[in-house]
Amino acid sequence: MKSLADTTELLEITTSMLMGNQEPVTAQAGIALINQWILPLSESENTQPIAQQLHKLKGLLISDPTDSTGVTDQMKAIAAKVLQIAPDIGAEGEMPSLLSALATALRTGACSEQEQ
C-alpha cells in the first residue's frame, strides 16, 4: 500500500486533474491515472469495489470509439463508492475531506464529459 503522503498526493493530483486545474483530461491521461490507483485500491477489501469500477472505466476509455455515456455513468458510480468509504476512513485528519473532494471532482468530470 502507498504511504499516507503518497496517497494524499495522488488524491490531490487526481482531484486537480478532474476539476480542470491542469490541462484537459484525455483518455490517455485518465488511463495513466487509473493505472496508479488500481494496485493500491486492490490491496484492501474496503477499496476493492472501487478498483473493480476503475477497471471498467479503463476499459471504456480504451474502447474505440469511446462510449461517452458509459464513461460518465462509470465516473458517477465511482464517485458514489468513494463517498461510501469516506466515513470508514474516520472523522479525523484530512482524508475524509480529500475523498469528498475527489467524489465531487468525479461528478464534475462526468458532467464535463457529457458536455463534450
N, CA, C and O atoms as a GROMACS GRO file, in nm:
protein
  464
    1MET      N    1   0.085  -0.119   0.000
    1MET     CA    2   0.000   0.000   0.000
    1MET      C    3   0.089   0.123   0.000
    1MET      O    4   0.196   0.125   0.060
    2LYS      N    5   0.043   0.224  -0.068
    2LYS     CA    6   0.116   0.351  -0.071
    2LYS      C    7   0.115   0.413   0.068
    2LYS      O    8   0.026   0.387   0.149
    3SER      N    9   0.215   0.496   0.093
    3SER     CA   10   0.216   0.568   0.220
    3SER      C   11   0.104   0.671   0.221
    3SER      O   12   0.049   0.705   0.116
    4LEU      N   13   0.071   0.719   0.339
    4LEU     CA   14  -0.035   0.820   0.351
    4LEU      C   15   0.001   0.944   0.270
    4LEU      O   16  -0.085   1.004   0.205
    5ALA      N   17   0.127   0.984   0.274
    5ALA     CA   18   0.171   1.102   0.199
    5ALA      C   19   0.154   1.080   0.048
    5ALA      O   20   0.110   1.169  -0.024
    6ASP      N   21   0.192   0.959  -0.001
    6ASP     CA   22   0.177   0.928  -0.143
    6ASP      C   23   0.030   0.926  -0.184
    6ASP      O   24  -0.007   0.977  -0.290
    7THR      N   25  -0.052   0.865  -0.099
    7THR     CA   26  -0.196   0.857  -0.127
    7THR      C   27  -0.257   0.997  -0.129
    7THR      O   28  -0.337   1.029  -0.217
    8THR      N   29  -0.219   1.079  -0.032
    8THR     CA   30  -0.270   1.216  -0.026
    8THR      C   31  -0.232   1.293  -0.151
    8THR      O   32  -0.313   1.365  -0.208
    9GLU      N   33  -0.107   1.278  -0.193
    9GLU     CA   34  -0.060   1.348  -0.313
    9GLU      C   35  -0.136   1.300  -0.437
    9GLU      O   36  -0.176   1.382  -0.520
   10LEU      N   37  -0.157   1.169  -0.449
   10LEU     CA   38  -0.230   1.116  -0.564
   10LEU      C   39  -0.376   1.162  -0.563
   10LEU      O   40  -0.432   1.191  -0.668
   11LEU      N   41  -0.436   1.168  -0.445
   11LEU     CA   42  -0.573   1.221  -0.433
   11LEU      C   43  -0.578   1.366  -0.482
   11LEU      O   44  -0.669   1.404  -0.555
   12GLU      N   45  -0.482   1.446  -0.440
   12GLU     CA   46  -0.480   1.587  -0.480
   12GLU      C   47  -0.456   1.603  -0.629
   12GLU      O   48  -0.520   1.687  -0.693
   13ILE      N   49  -0.366   1.523  -0.685
   13ILE     CA   50  -0.340   1.527  -0.830
   13ILE      C   51  -0.465   1.488  -0.908
   13ILE      O   52  -0.502   1.553  -1.005
   14THR      N   53  -0.529   1.380  -0.863
   14THR     CA   54  -0.649   1.330  -0.931
   14THR      C   55  -0.761   1.434  -0.926
   14THR      O   56  -0.824   1.462  -1.027
   15THR      N   57  -0.784   1.489  -0.809
   15THR     CA   58  -0.889   1.589  -0.792
   15THR      C   59  -0.860   1.711  -0.879
   15THR      O   60  -0.949   1.762  -0.946
   16SER      N   61  -0.737   1.757  -0.876
   16SER     CA   62  -0.698   1.874  -0.956
   16SER      C   63  -0.718   1.848  -1.105
   16SER      O   64  -0.768   1.934  -1.178
   17MET      N   65  -0.679   1.729  -1.150
   17MET     CA   66  -0.694   1.696  -1.291
   17MET      C   67  -0.842   1.692  -1.331
   17MET      O   68  -0.879   1.745  -1.436
   18LEU      N   69  -0.925   1.631  -1.248
   18LEU     CA   70  -1.066   1.619  -1.280
   18LEU      C   71  -1.140   1.753  -1.274
   18LEU      O   72  -1.238   1.773  -1.346
   19MET      N   73  -1.092   1.842  -1.191
   19MET     CA   74  -1.155   1.975  -1.180
   19MET      C   75  -1.107   2.069  -1.289
   19MET      O   76  -1.153   2.183  -1.297
   20GLY      N   77  -1.016   2.022  -1.373
   20GLY     CA   78  -0.969   2.104  -1.485
   20GLY      C   79  -0.867   2.207  -1.446
   20GLY      O   80  -0.847   2.305  -1.519
   21ASN      N   81  -0.800   2.188  -1.331
   21ASN     CA   82  -0.698   2.282  -1.288
   21ASN      C   83  -0.568   2.265  -1.365
   21ASN      O   84  -0.480   2.350  -1.358
   22GLN      N   85  -0.557   2.157  -1.438
   22GLN     CA   86  -0.441   2.132  -1.522
   22GLN      C   87  -0.491   2.129  -1.666
   22GLN      O   88  -0.597   2.184  -1.696
   23GLU      N   89  -0.416   2.067  -1.756
   23GLU     CA   90  -0.463   2.057  -1.894
   23GLU      C   91  -0.586   1.968  -1.900
   23GLU      O   92  -0.611   1.891  -1.807
   24PRO      N   93  -0.664   1.976  -2.008
   24PRO     CA   94  -0.784   1.893  -2.020
   24PRO      C   95  -0.749   1.744  -2.007
   24PRO      O   96  -0.643   1.700  -2.051
   25VAL      N   97  -0.840   1.670  -1.946
   25VAL     CA   98  -0.817   1.527  -1.926
   25VAL      C   99  -0.844   1.453  -2.056
   25VAL      O  100  -0.953   1.462  -2.113
   26THR      N  101  -0.744   1.380  -2.101
   26THR     CA  102  -0.760   1.296  -2.219
   26THR      C  103  -0.780   1.152  -2.173
   26THR      O  104  -0.756   1.120  -2.057
   27ALA      N  105  -0.823   1.068  -2.265
   27ALA     CA  106  -0.839   0.926  -2.231
   27ALA      C  107  -0.705   0.869  -2.186
   27ALA      O  108  -0.701   0.791  -2.090
   28GLN      N  109  -0.596   0.907  -2.253
   28GLN     CA  110  -0.463   0.858  -2.217
   28GLN      C  111  -0.424   0.900  -2.076
   28GLN      O  112  -0.372   0.820  -1.998
   29ALA      N  113  -0.450   1.027  -2.042
   29ALA     CA  114  -0.417   1.077  -1.908
   29ALA      C  115  -0.502   1.005  -1.804
   29ALA      O  116  -0.454   0.971  -1.696
   30GLY      N  117  -0.629   0.981  -1.836
   30GLY     CA  118  -0.718   0.909  -1.745
   30GLY      C  119  -0.670   0.767  -1.721
   30GLY      O  120  -0.672   0.720  -1.607
   31ILE      N  121  -0.627   0.700  -1.826
   31ILE     CA  122  -0.577   0.562  -1.814
   31ILE      C  123  -0.451   0.560  -1.728
   31ILE      O  124  -0.435   0.472  -1.644
   32ALA      N  125  -0.362   0.655  -1.750
   32ALA     CA  126  -0.238   0.662  -1.671
   32ALA      C  127  -0.270   0.682  -1.523
   32ALA      O  128  -0.207   0.621  -1.436
   33LEU      N  129  -0.366   0.767  -1.495
   33LEU     CA  130  -0.406   0.792  -1.357
   33LEU      C  131  -0.472   0.669  -1.295
   33LEU      O  132  -0.445   0.634  -1.180
   34ILE      N  133  -0.559   0.605  -1.371
   34ILE     CA  134  -0.625   0.483  -1.324
   34ILE      C  135  -0.520   0.377  -1.290
   34ILE      O  136  -0.532   0.307  -1.189
   35ASN      N  137  -0.419   0.365  -1.375
   35ASN     CA  138  -0.314   0.265  -1.350
   35ASN      C  139  -0.243   0.289  -1.218
   35ASN      O  140  -0.200   0.194  -1.153
   36GLN      N  141  -0.231   0.414  -1.177
   36GLN     CA  142  -0.167   0.444  -1.049
   36GLN      C  143  -0.256   0.405  -0.931
   36GLN      O  144  -0.206   0.376  -0.822
   37TRP      N  145  -0.387   0.403  -0.952
   37TRP     CA  146  -0.481   0.375  -0.844
   37TRP      C  147  -0.514   0.227  -0.828
   37TRP      O  148  -0.539   0.182  -0.716
   38ILE      N  149  -0.516   0.152  -0.935
   38ILE     CA  150  -0.569   0.015  -0.931
   38ILE      C  151  -0.497  -0.074  -0.830
   38ILE      O  152  -0.563  -0.140  -0.750
   39LEU      N  153  -0.366  -0.078  -0.831
   39LEU     CA  154  -0.294  -0.167  -0.740
   39LEU      C  155  -0.318  -0.131  -0.593
   39LEU      O  156  -0.356  -0.219  -0.516
   40PRO      N  157  -0.298  -0.006  -0.552
   40PRO     CA  158  -0.322   0.023  -0.410
   40PRO      C  159  -0.466  -0.002  -0.366
   40PRO      O  160  -0.491  -0.045  -0.254
   41LEU      N  161  -0.562   0.025  -0.454
   41LEU     CA  162  -0.702   0.004  -0.418
   41LEU      C  163  -0.738  -0.144  -0.416
   41LEU      O  164  -0.833  -0.184  -0.348
   42SER      N  165  -0.665  -0.225  -0.490
   42SER     CA  166  -0.690  -0.369  -0.493
   42SER      C  167  -0.642  -0.439  -0.367
   42SER      O  168  -0.682  -0.552  -0.340
   43GLU      N  169  -0.557  -0.373  -0.291
   43GLU     CA  170  -0.496  -0.436  -0.174
   43GLU      C  171  -0.586  -0.440  -0.051
   43GLU      O  172  -0.562  -0.520   0.040
   44SER      N  173  -0.687  -0.357  -0.046
   44SER     CA  174  -0.774  -0.352   0.071
   44SER      C  175  -0.915  -0.398   0.035
   44SER      O  176  -0.968  -0.363  -0.070
   45GLU      N  177  -0.973  -0.478   0.123
   45GLU     CA  178  -1.108  -0.528   0.098
   45GLU      C  179  -1.209  -0.414   0.084
   45GLU      O  180  -1.302  -0.423   0.004
   46ASN      N  181  -1.190  -0.308   0.162
   46ASN     CA  182  -1.282  -0.194   0.158
   46ASN      C  183  -1.278  -0.119   0.025
   46ASN      O  184  -1.377  -0.060  -0.016
   47THR      N  185  -1.162  -0.121  -0.040
   47THR     CA  186  -1.147  -0.041  -0.163
   47THR      C  187  -1.147  -0.125  -0.291
   47THR      O  188  -1.139  -0.070  -0.401
   48GLN      N  189  -1.156  -0.256  -0.278
   48GLN     CA  190  -1.158  -0.342  -0.397
   48GLN      C  191  -1.274  -0.310  -0.492
   48GLN      O  192  -1.255  -0.314  -0.613
   49PRO      N  193  -1.394  -0.277  -0.440
   49PRO     CA  194  -1.501  -0.241  -0.534
   49PRO      C  195  -1.467  -0.118  -0.619
   49PRO      O  196  -1.509  -0.109  -0.735
   50ILE      N  197  -1.393  -0.024  -0.563
   50ILE     CA  198  -1.352   0.093  -0.641
   50ILE      C  199  -1.252   0.051  -0.748
   50ILE      O  200  -1.259   0.098  -0.862
   51ALA      N  201  -1.158  -0.036  -0.712
   51ALA     CA  202  -1.061  -0.086  -0.810
   51ALA      C  203  -1.133  -0.155  -0.925
   51ALA      O  204  -1.095  -0.138  -1.041
   52GLN      N  205  -1.236  -0.233  -0.894
   52GLN     CA  206  -1.313  -0.301  -0.999
   52GLN      C  207  -1.383  -0.200  -1.090
   52GLN      O  208  -1.387  -0.217  -1.211
   53GLN      N  209  -1.438  -0.095  -1.030
   53GLN     CA  210  -1.503   0.010  -1.109
   53GLN      C  211  -1.401   0.083  -1.198
   53GLN      O  212  -1.432   0.122  -1.310
   54LEU      N  213  -1.280   0.102  -1.145
   54LEU     CA  214  -1.175   0.166  -1.224
   54LEU      C  215  -1.133   0.079  -1.342
   54LEU      O  216  -1.104   0.131  -1.450
   55HIS      N  217  -1.131  -0.053  -1.324
   55HIS     CA  218  -1.103  -0.144  -1.435
   55HIS      C  219  -1.207  -0.126  -1.546
   55HIS      O  220  -1.174  -0.122  -1.664
   56LYS      N  221  -1.333  -0.114  -1.506
   56LYS     CA  222  -1.441  -0.093  -1.603
   56LYS      C  223  -1.422   0.041  -1.675
   56LYS      O  224  -1.438   0.049  -1.797
   57LEU      N  225  -1.390   0.145  -1.599
   57LEU     CA  226  -1.369   0.277  -1.659
   57LEU      C  227  -1.252   0.273  -1.757
   57LEU      O  228  -1.260   0.330  -1.866
   58LYS      N  229  -1.146   0.206  -1.719
   58LYS     CA  230  -1.030   0.194  -1.807
   58LYS      C  231  -1.069   0.126  -1.938
   58LYS      O  232  -1.028   0.168  -2.045
   59GLY      N  233  -1.150   0.020  -1.928
   59GLY     CA  234  -1.197  -0.049  -2.048
   59GLY      C  235  -1.278   0.042  -2.138
   59GLY      O  236  -1.266   0.037  -2.260
   60LEU      N  237  -1.361   0.125  -2.077
   60LEU     CA  238  -1.441   0.220  -2.156
   60LEU      C  239  -1.353   0.325  -2.223
   60LEU      O  240  -1.379   0.365  -2.336
   61LEU      N  241  -1.247   0.368  -2.153
   61LEU     CA  242  -1.158   0.469  -2.210
   61LEU      C  243  -1.072   0.413  -2.323
   61LEU      O  244  -1.034   0.485  -2.415
   62ILE      N  245  -1.042   0.284  -2.315
   62ILE     CA  246  -0.959   0.219  -2.418
   62ILE      C  247  -1.040   0.194  -2.544
   62ILE      O  248  -0.985   0.194  -2.655
   63SER      N  249  -1.171   0.171  -2.529
   63SER     CA  250  -1.254   0.133  -2.644
   63SER      C  251  -1.253   0.242  -2.750
   63SER      O  252  -1.238   0.361  -2.721
   64ASP      N  253  -1.270   0.198  -2.874
   64ASP     CA  254  -1.273   0.291  -2.987
   64ASP      C  255  -1.395   0.259  -3.072
   64ASP      O  256  -1.401   0.151  -3.130
   65PRO      N  257  -1.491   0.347  -3.081
   65PRO     CA  258  -1.494   0.481  -3.022
   65PRO      C  259  -1.528   0.474  -2.873
   65PRO      O  260  -1.585   0.377  -2.824
   66THR      N  261  -1.490   0.580  -2.803
   66THR     CA  262  -1.515   0.588  -2.660
   66THR      C  263  -1.664   0.609  -2.635
   66THR      O  264  -1.727   0.694  -2.698
   67ASP      N  265  -1.718   0.533  -2.543
   67ASP     CA  266  -1.859   0.544  -2.504
   67ASP      C  267  -1.872   0.654  -2.399
   67ASP      O  268  -1.856   0.628  -2.280
   68SER      N  269  -1.901   0.775  -2.442
   68SER     CA  270  -1.907   0.890  -2.351
   68SER      C  271  -2.010   0.871  -2.241
   68SER      O  272  -1.984   0.905  -2.125
   69THR      N  273  -2.125   0.818  -2.275
   69THR     CA  274  -2.229   0.795  -2.174
   69THR      C  275  -2.182   0.692  -2.073
   69THR      O  276  -2.204   0.708  -1.953
   70GLY      N  277  -2.119   0.586  -2.120
   70GLY     CA  278  -2.066   0.484  -2.031
   70GLY      C  279  -1.958   0.540  -1.939
   70GLY      O  280  -1.955   0.507  -1.820
   71VAL      N  281  -1.870   0.624  -1.992
   71VAL     CA  282  -1.765   0.686  -1.912
   71VAL      C  283  -1.828   0.773  -1.804
   71VAL      O  284  -1.787   0.768  -1.688
   72THR      N  285  -1.926   0.853  -1.842
   72THR     CA  286  -1.994   0.941  -1.748
   72THR      C  287  -2.061   0.860  -1.636
   72THR      O  288  -2.046   0.892  -1.518
   73ASP      N  289  -2.133   0.758  -1.675
   73ASP     CA  290  -2.202   0.674  -1.575
   73ASP      C  291  -2.102   0.606  -1.482
   73ASP      O  292  -2.126   0.595  -1.362
   74GLN      N  293  -1.992   0.560  -1.538
   74GLN     CA  294  -1.891   0.492  -1.457
   74GLN      C  295  -1.825   0.589  -1.359
   74GLN      O  296  -1.800   0.553  -1.244
   75MET      N  297  -1.797   0.710  -1.403
   75MET     CA  298  -1.738   0.810  -1.313
   75MET      C  299  -1.833   0.843  -1.198
   75MET      O  300  -1.789   0.862  -1.084
   76LYS      N  301  -1.962   0.850  -1.228
   76LYS     CA  302  -2.061   0.876  -1.122
   76LYS      C  303  -2.068   0.758  -1.025
   76LYS      O  304  -2.082   0.777  -0.904
   77ALA      N  305  -2.057   0.636  -1.078
   77ALA     CA  306  -2.060   0.517  -0.991
   77ALA      C  307  -1.937   0.515  -0.900
   77ALA      O  308  -1.947   0.479  -0.782
   78ILE      N  309  -1.823   0.552  -0.953
   78ILE     CA  310  -1.701   0.557  -0.872
   78ILE      C  311  -1.714   0.665  -0.766
   78ILE      O  312  -1.673   0.644  -0.652
   79ALA      N  313  -1.770   0.780  -0.801
   79ALA     CA  314  -1.790   0.888  -0.703
   79ALA      C  315  -1.876   0.839  -0.587
   79ALA      O  316  -1.848   0.868  -0.471
   80ALA      N  317  -1.980   0.764  -0.619
   80ALA     CA  318  -2.068   0.711  -0.514
   80ALA      C  319  -1.994   0.614  -0.423
   80ALA      O  320  -2.012   0.618  -0.301
   81LYS      N  321  -1.910   0.529  -0.480
   81LYS     CA  322  -1.833   0.433  -0.400
   81LYS      C  323  -1.730   0.505  -0.313
   81LYS      O  324  -1.706   0.465  -0.199
   82VAL      N  325  -1.669   0.611  -0.365
   82VAL     CA  326  -1.572   0.688  -0.287
   82VAL      C  327  -1.642   0.751  -0.166
   82VAL      O  328  -1.589   0.750  -0.055
   83LEU      N  329  -1.761   0.804  -0.188
   83LEU     CA  330  -1.836   0.863  -0.077
   83LEU      C  331  -1.875   0.758   0.026
   83LEU      O  332  -1.884   0.788   0.145
   84GLN      N  333  -1.898   0.636  -0.017
   84GLN     CA  334  -1.934   0.528   0.076
   84GLN      C  335  -1.819   0.494   0.170
   84GLN      O  336  -1.843   0.462   0.287
   85ILE      N  337  -1.695   0.500   0.120
   85ILE     CA  338  -1.583   0.461   0.206
   85ILE      C  339  -1.532   0.577   0.291
   85ILE      O  340  -1.461   0.554   0.390
   86ALA      N  341  -1.565   0.700   0.255
   86ALA     CA  342  -1.514   0.816   0.329
   86ALA      C  343  -1.540   0.807   0.479
   86ALA      O  344  -1.449   0.835   0.557
   87PRO      N  345  -1.661   0.770   0.525
   87PRO     CA  346  -1.685   0.761   0.669
   87PRO      C  347  -1.601   0.653   0.737
   87PRO      O  348  -1.569   0.664   0.856
   88ASP      N  349  -1.565   0.548   0.663
   88ASP     CA  350  -1.485   0.440   0.720
   88ASP      C  351  -1.341   0.482   0.748
   88ASP      O  352  -1.271   0.419   0.827
   89ILE      N  353  -1.298   0.588   0.682
   89ILE     CA  354  -1.162   0.636   0.699
   89ILE      C  355  -1.147   0.704   0.836
   89ILE      O  356  -1.038   0.708   0.892
   90GLY      N  357  -1.257   0.755   0.887
   90GLY     CA  358  -1.253   0.823   1.017
   90GLY      C  359  -1.276   0.972   1.000
   90GLY      O  360  -1.255   1.027   0.893
   91ALA      N  361  -1.318   1.034   1.106
   91ALA     CA  362  -1.350   1.176   1.101
   91ALA      C  363  -1.227   1.265   1.117
   91ALA      O  364  -1.232   1.383   1.085
   92GLU      N  365  -1.119   1.208   1.167
   92GLU     CA  366  -1.000   1.288   1.193
   92GLU      C  367  -0.910   1.293   1.071
   92GLU      O  368  -0.914   1.205   0.984
   93GLY      N  369  -0.828   1.397   1.065
   93GLY     CA  370  -0.734   1.411   0.956
   93GLY      C  371  -0.800   1.466   0.832
   93GLY      O  372  -0.918   1.501   0.832
   94GLU      N  373  -0.721   1.473   0.727
   94GLU     CA  374  -0.771   1.534   0.604
   94GLU      C  375  -0.828   1.435   0.504
   94GLU      O  376  -0.888   1.476   0.405
   95MET      N  377  -0.809   1.305   0.527
   95MET     CA  378  -0.851   1.205   0.429
   95MET      C  379  -1.001   1.210   0.397
   95MET      O  380  -1.035   1.206   0.279
   96PRO      N  381  -1.092   1.217   0.495
   96PRO     CA  382  -1.234   1.224   0.458
   96PRO      C  383  -1.267   1.343   0.368
   96PRO      O  384  -1.346   1.331   0.275
   97SER      N  385  -1.207   1.458   0.396
   97SER     CA  386  -1.236   1.576   0.312
   97SER      C  387  -1.173   1.560   0.174
   97SER      O  388  -1.230   1.605   0.075
   98LEU      N  389  -1.056   1.496   0.166
   98LEU     CA  390  -0.995   1.470   0.036
   98LEU      C  391  -1.081   1.374  -0.046
   98LEU      O  392  -1.094   1.391  -0.167
   99LEU      N  393  -1.137   1.273   0.019
   99LEU     CA  394  -1.224   1.178  -0.051
   99LEU      C  395  -1.353   1.245  -0.097
   99LEU      O  396  -1.402   1.217  -0.207
  100SER      N  397  -1.408   1.332  -0.015
  100SER     CA  398  -1.528   1.407  -0.056
  100SER      C  399  -1.497   1.497  -0.175
  100SER      O  400  -1.578   1.508  -0.267
  101ALA      N  401  -1.380   1.561  -0.172
  101ALA     CA  402  -1.340   1.646  -0.284
  101ALA      C  403  -1.321   1.563  -0.410
  101ALA      O  404  -1.356   1.606  -0.520
  102LEU      N  405  -1.265   1.443  -0.395
  102LEU     CA  406  -1.247   1.354  -0.510
  102LEU      C  407  -1.382   1.314  -0.568
  102LEU      O  408  -1.399   1.314  -0.690
  103ALA      N  409  -1.478   1.280  -0.483
  103ALA     CA  410  -1.611   1.242  -0.530
  103ALA      C  411  -1.675   1.358  -0.607
  103ALA      O  412  -1.736   1.337  -0.712
  104THR      N  413  -1.660   1.478  -0.554
  104THR     CA  414  -1.713   1.597  -0.623
  104THR      C  415  -1.644   1.614  -0.758
  104THR      O  416  -1.710   1.643  -0.858
  105ALA      N  417  -1.513   1.597  -0.760
  105ALA     CA  418  -1.438   1.612  -0.885
  105ALA      C  419  -1.479   1.507  -0.987
  105ALA      O  420  -1.488   1.536  -1.106
  106LEU      N  421  -1.505   1.384  -0.941
  106LEU     CA  422  -1.551   1.279  -1.032
  106LEU      C  423  -1.686   1.315  -1.094
  106LEU      O  424  -1.708   1.297  -1.214
  107ARG      N  425  -1.776   1.367  -1.010
  107ARG     CA  426  -1.908   1.407  -1.063
  107ARG      C  427  -1.894   1.526  -1.158
  107ARG      O  428  -1.961   1.532  -1.262
  108THR      N  429  -1.806   1.621  -1.124
  108THR     CA  430  -1.782   1.737  -1.211
  108THR      C  431  -1.721   1.693  -1.343
  108THR      O  432  -1.760   1.739  -1.450
  109GLY      N  433  -1.624   1.601  -1.333
  109GLY     CA  434  -1.562   1.548  -1.454
  109GLY      C  435  -1.661   1.473  -1.539
  109GLY      O  436  -1.655   1.479  -1.662
  110ALA      N  437  -1.753   1.402  -1.477
  110ALA     CA  438  -1.856   1.330  -1.551
  110ALA      C  439  -1.947   1.428  -1.624
  110ALA      O  440  -1.986   1.404  -1.739
  111CYS      N  441  -1.982   1.538  -1.558
  111CYS     CA  442  -2.065   1.641  -1.623
  111CYS      C  443  -1.991   1.704  -1.740
  111CYS      O  444  -2.050   1.731  -1.845
  112SER      N  445  -1.862   1.729  -1.723
  112SER     CA  446  -1.781   1.786  -1.831
  112SER      C  447  -1.774   1.691  -1.948
  112SER      O  448  -1.779   1.733  -2.064
  113GLU      N  449  -1.763   1.562  -1.919
  113GLU     CA  450  -1.757   1.460  -2.023
  113GLU      C  451  -1.887   1.458  -2.102
  113GLU      O  452  -1.885   1.441  -2.224
  114GLN      N  453  -2.001   1.476  -2.035
  114GLN     CA  454  -2.131   1.477  -2.104
  114GLN      C  455  -2.141   1.596  -2.199
  114GLN      O  456  -2.203   1.585  -2.305
  115GLU      N  457  -2.082   1.709  -2.162
  115GLU     CA  458  -2.093   1.830  -2.243
  115GLU      C  459  -2.010   1.823  -2.370
  115GLU      O  460  -2.036   1.897  -2.464
  116GLN      N  461  -1.908   1.733  -2.372
  116GLN     CA  462  -1.820   1.726  -2.490
  116GLN      C  463  -1.884   1.653  -2.603
  116GLN      O  464  -1.823   1.638  -2.709
   0.00000   0.00000   0.00000
